[in-house]
Amino acid sequence: MLTTLAQLAKLVEGRLDIAVAGDEELPIAGAATLEVVQTGEITLADHEDRAADLANSAATAAIVTAEVPSPGKPTIVVEDVHAAFAKVVTHFRPQRSCQSVGISPAASISPTAQIAKGVDIHPGASIGDDVVIGAGSIIHAGARVMAGCRLGSDVTLFPNVVLYEETRVGDRAIIHAGAVLGAYGFGYREREGQHKLSAQLGNVEIGSDVEIGACVTIDRGTYGSTIIGDGTKVDNLVQIAHNCRIGKHNLICSQVGIAGSSSTDDYVVMAGQAGIRDHVHLGERAMVFSKAGVTNNVEAGQVVLGQPATPIRKQKLQVAAISKLPEMRKEFRAMKRQLAALQQQLEDEVKEKTGDQAA
């Protein structure tokens, strides 16, 4: 699909900046990022430090912000580069339309389930007793919704999602393939020399506008609910243990592990592979850096990193000190040699003085 640069500028409501007359009619065949863009395609530069890469790229044109200096090729200047580029990508590679399939006869649906209008249930999905599914929801192939679950409107369950009994999912939630919500928590009591599973009587409650990534596991509460607040986004391969209470609009990145009964306020960010111990609370807008090990409460607005996690300023001082250890070790060994030499010199002087007195 060939589109002129002028047509793309109109599409994204941007300002066309050209150096040569006629550039507005340049044919553009596709869109790609700077790393892989080819001649005939348009790319993006979202910061002035990408200007050199843009100038050296094969791109025919670019979508940029006003702060990016002229790269010597035509540009479309916009306020939000990523929103504009997304429109262009969609123009060249339209997303596949999701046609309604209705309720497949190849799905297994309990006669006691309540299914609203406009719900799609694909082949191989399983809907248990007393399940309620809101209007416009989509249940993909292989998903299993067990007894007593409640799904709001416009919920999407991708293939092979499993919702254990009594799970609650709010409106417009998206749950990606392979996620498991409501499995038993990792809680045991030792009795007569054996580990016996403790009570698993709670459930999982997912708020509205939540997105849960592929292969995420969220365990049910022991007696009450494990809660994920409205608007929270959970990346792939995250583990959230029993009794956790996650606030609204949190961002939880890949491979984060949150132990039981921990909690967060709103707008908390946890970077990749961070670990949160049990019964810890993270205050509003706290940020946990990647691979941090959080063992104590984190105050609102505080940024922590390291193992164990400490405030960023303290951790930077520690890292700076550790980086100097090799040099300090050399200095210490040199000082030891100097001290030994001085000690030997002092002993020699004492012997010489004692010998003179004896003579």
C-alpha positions in Angstrom: 0.0 0.0 0.0 1.7 3.2 -1.2 0.7 6.5 0.5 2.2 9.9 0.0 3.9 11.7 2.8 1.3 14.5 2.6 -1.5 11.9 3.2 0.3 10.6 6.2 0.7 14.1 7.6 -3.0 14.6 7.3 -3.7 11.2 8.9 -1.7 12.1 12.0 -2.7 15.8 12.0 1.0 16.8 11.9 3.1 19.6 10.3 5.0 18.6 7.2 8.6 19.8 7.2 10.3 19.4 3.8 13.5 20.8 2.4 12.9 20.0 -1.3 9.8 21.0 -3.3 7.8 17.9 -4.2 8.8 15.8 -1.1 5.2 15.9 0.1 4.4 13.6 -2.8 7.1 11.0 -1.8 5.5 7.5 -1.8 5.7 5.7 1.5 5.3 1.9 1.5 5.5 1.1 5.2 6.6 2.0 8.7 9.4 0.6 10.8 11.5 1.5 13.8 15.0 3.1 13.4 16.8 -0.1 13.9 15.2 -1.9 10.9 13.8 0.9 8.7 14.4 0.5 4.9 14.3 3.0 2.0 10.7 3.8 1.1 9.5 3.6 4.8 8.8 6.1 7.5 10.2 5.8 11.0 10.0 7.8 14.3 12.4 9.7 16.6 10.9 10.6 20.0 13.9 12.4 21.4 16.7 14.7 20.2 19.4 12.1 21.1 18.0 9.9 18.2 18.8 12.7 15.6 22.1 11.2 14.5 20.7 7.7 14.2 17.8 9.1 12.2 20.1 11.1 9.9 22.2 8.0 9.2 19.2 5.7 8.7 17.8 4.5 5.4 14.4 6.0 6.2 12.7 8.1 3.5 10.9 10.2 6.1 10.3 10.4 9.9 7.7 11.4 12.5 9.4 13.6 15.1 8.8 16.0 17.9 9.7 19.7 17.5 12.8 19.2 19.7 14.4 16.8 17.2 16.8 18.8 14.9 16.4 18.5 11.2 17.8 15.1 10.0 18.3 16.2 6.4 15.2 14.3 5.2 11.5 15.2 5.3 9.7 14.9 8.6 6.2 15.1 10.1 6.2 17.1 13.3 3.7 16.1 16.0 3.3 16.5 19.7 2.8 12.8 20.5 5.2 10.8 18.4 4.1 7.3 19.5 0.4 8.0 19.1 1.0 9.3 15.6 3.3 6.4 14.6 0.8 3.9 15.9 -1.8 5.4 13.5 0.7 5.1 10.6 1.6 1.5 11.5 -2.1 0.6 11.7 -2.7 2.3 8.4 -0.1 0.0 6.7 -0.8 -3.1 8.8 -4.5 -3.0 9.8 -5.4 -5.2 12.7 -7.4 -8.2 11.9 -11.1 -7.6 12.7 -12.5 -9.8 15.4 -15.8 -11.1 14.0 -18.4 -12.2 16.4 -18.8 -16.0 16.6 -21.6 -16.2 19.2 -21.7 -19.2 21.4 -20.0 -22.2 19.8 -21.8 -25.5 20.1 -18.3 -27.0 20.7 -18.1 -25.1 24.0 -19.1 -26.8 27.3 -21.6 -24.5 29.1 -23.5 -25.3 32.3 -27.2 -24.9 32.0 -27.1 -22.7 35.2 -24.7 -20.2 33.7 -26.0 -16.7 32.9 -24.6 -15.3 29.7 -25.6 -11.8 28.6 -26.2 -10.6 25.0 -23.3 -10.2 22.6 -21.0 -12.7 24.4 -18.6 -14.8 22.2 -17.6 -18.3 23.5 -15.2 -20.1 21.3 -14.9 -23.9 20.7 -13.4 -25.8 23.6 -14.1 -23.2 26.2 -15.7 -24.5 29.5 -18.2 -22.5 31.5 -19.1 -23.9 35.0 -22.2 -23.9 37.2 -23.7 -20.5 38.2 -21.1 -18.5 36.2 -22.3 -15.0 35.2 -20.7 -13.4 32.0 -21.4 -9.7 31.2 -22.4 -8.3 27.8 -19.7 -8.1 25.0 -17.3 -10.5 26.7 -15.1 -12.9 24.7 -14.1 -16.3 26.0 -11.4 -17.8 23.7 -10.8 -21.5 22.9 -9.6 -23.6 25.8 -10.4 -21.1 28.5 -12.0 -22.6 31.6 -14.3 -20.6 33.9 -15.1 -22.6 36.9 -18.2 -22.6 39.1 -19.5 -19.3 40.6 -17.2 -17.0 38.7 -18.5 -13.5 37.8 -17.3 -11.6 34.7 -18.2 -8.0 34.0 -18.9 -6.5 30.6 -16.4 -6.5 27.7 -14.0 -8.9 29.4 -11.6 -10.8 27.2 -10.2 -14.2 28.3 -7.6 -15.5 25.8 -6.9 -19.2 25.1 -6.2 -21.5 28.1 -7.0 -19.0 30.8 -8.2 -20.7 34.0 -10.4 -19.0 36.5 -10.9 -21.1 39.7 -14.2 -21.1 41.6 -15.7 -17.7 42.7 -13.2 -15.5 40.8 -14.5 -12.0 40.1 -13.4 -10.0 37.0 -14.4 -6.4 36.5 -15.5 -4.6 33.3 -13.1 -4.4 30.3 -10.5 -6.6 31.9 -8.1 -8.4 29.6 -6.5 -11.7 30.7 -3.9 -13.2 28.4 -3.2 -16.8 27.5 -2.2 -19.3 30.2 -3.0 -17.1 33.2 -4.3 -18.9 36.3 -6.4 -16.9 38.8 -7.6 -18.4 42.0 -5.2 -21.4 42.5 -4.5 -22.5 46.0 -2.0 -20.3 47.9 1.3 -21.8 49.1 0.3 -22.2 52.7 1.0 -25.2 54.8 1.0 -26.2 58.5 3.1 -28.9 59.9 1.1 -31.7 61.6 2.5 -35.0 62.7 5.7 -34.4 60.7 3.8 -33.6 57.5 3.0 -30.4 55.6 -0.8 -30.1 55.5 -2.5 -27.6 53.2 -4.0 -24.7 55.2 -7.4 -23.3 54.5 -8.1 -22.1 50.9 -11.5 -20.6 51.3 -11.0 -17.2 49.7 -11.1 -16.1 46.1 -9.5 -13.6 43.6 -11.1 -10.2 42.7 -9.9 -8.4 39.6 -11.0 -4.7 39.2 -12.1 -2.9 36.0 -9.7 -2.1 33.2 -7.1 -4.5 34.5 -4.8 -6.3 32.1 -3.1 -9.5 33.2 -0.3 -10.9 31.1 0.4 -14.4 29.8 1.2 -17.1 32.3 0.5 -14.9 35.4 -0.6 -16.7 38.5 -2.7 -15.0 41.2 -3.5 -17.2 44.2 -6.8 -17.1 46.1 -7.0 -15.7 49.6 -6.9 -18.0 52.6 -10.2 -16.8 54.0 -10.9 -13.6 52.1 -10.0 -12.2 48.7 -6.8 -11.5 46.9 -7.5 -8.2 45.2 -6.1 -6.4 42.1 -7.3 -2.8 41.9 -8.8 -1.0 39.0 -6.5 -0.1 36.1 -3.6 -2.1 37.3 -1.4 -3.7 34.5 0.4 -7.0 35.2 3.1 -8.2 32.8 3.8 -11.8 31.8 5.1 -14.4 34.2 4.2 -12.5 37.5 3.3 -14.4 40.7 1.0 -12.7 43.2 0.5 -14.8 46.3 -2.5 -15.3 48.6 -4.1 -12.5 50.5 -2.3 -9.7 48.6 -4.1 -6.4 48.1 -2.8 -4.5 45.0 -4.0 -0.9 44.6 -5.3 0.9 41.6 -3.2 1.7 38.5 -0.1 -0.3 39.6 2.4 -1.4 37.0 3.9 -4.8 37.7 6.6 -5.9 35.3 7.7 -9.3 34.1 8.9 -12.0 36.6 8.0 -10.0 39.7 7.1 -12.2 42.7 4.9 -10.8 45.5 4.7 -13.0 48.6 1.5 -13.5 50.7 -0.4 -10.7 52.5 1.6 -7.9 50.9 -0.2 -4.8 49.8 0.3 -1.6 47.7 -1.4 1.8 47.4 -2.1 3.3 44.0 0.3 4.0 41.1 3.1 1.7 42.5 5.6 0.5 39.9 7.6 -2.8 40.3 10.3 -3.4 37.7 11.3 -6.7 36.3 12.3 -9.6 38.6 11.7 -7.6 41.8 10.8 -9.7 44.8 8.5 -8.5 47.6 8.5 -10.5 50.9 5.3 -11.3 52.8 3.4 -8.7 54.9 5.2 -5.8 53.2 3.3 -2.6 52.2 4.3 -0.2 49.4 3.0 3.3 49.6 1.5 5.4 46.8 3.7 6.0 43.8 6.5 4.0 45.3 8.9 2.5 42.7 10.9 -0.7 43.1 13.8 -1.1 40.7 14.5 -4.3 38.8 15.9 -7.3 40.8 15.3 -5.4 44.1 14.6 -7.5 47.1 12.0 -5.7 49.3 12.1 -6.8 52.9 10.5 -3.8 54.6 7.7 -1.3 54.0 8.4 1.3 51.3 7.1 4.8 52.0 4.9 6.7 49.5 6.9 8.2 46.6 10.1 6.4 47.6 12.4 4.7 45.0 14.3 1.6 46.2 16.7 -0.8 44.7 19.3 -3.4 45.7 19.3 -6.6 47.9 18.0 -5.8 50.4 16.2 -2.8 48.8 17.1 0.6 50.2 16.4 4.1 49.1 18.1 4.9 45.8 20.5 7.6 47.2 21.8 5.2 49.9 22.1 2.4 47.4 24.1 4.6 45.0 26.5 5.5 47.8 27.0 1.8 48.6 27.5 0.9 45.0 30.0 3.7 44.6 31.9 2.6 47.7 32.0 -1.0 46.5 33.3 0.0 43.1 36.3 1.6 44.9 37.2 -1.6 46.8 39.8 -2.9 44.4 41.6 0.5 44.5 41.3 0.7 48.3 42.7 -2.9 48.6 45.8 -1.9 46.6 46.2 1.2 48.8 45.7 -0.9 52.0 48.4 -3.4 50.9 50.8 -0.5 50.1 50.1 1.0 53.5 50.8 -2.4 55.1 54.2 -2.6 53.4 55.0 0.9 54.4 54.0 0.2 58.0 56.1 -3.0 58.0 59.1 -1.0 56.7 58.7 1.7 59.3 58.4 -0.9 62.0 61.6 -2.7 60.8 63.4 0.7 60.7 62.3 1.5 64.3 63.4 -1.9 65.5 66.8 -1.5 63.8 67.2 1.9 65.4 66.3 0.6 68.8 68.9 -2.3 68.4 71.5 0.1 67.3 70.9 2.5 70.2 70.9 -0.4 72.7 74.2 -1.7 71.3 75.8 1.8 71.6 74.7 2.0 75.3 76.1 -1.4 76.0 79.5 -0.5 74.5 
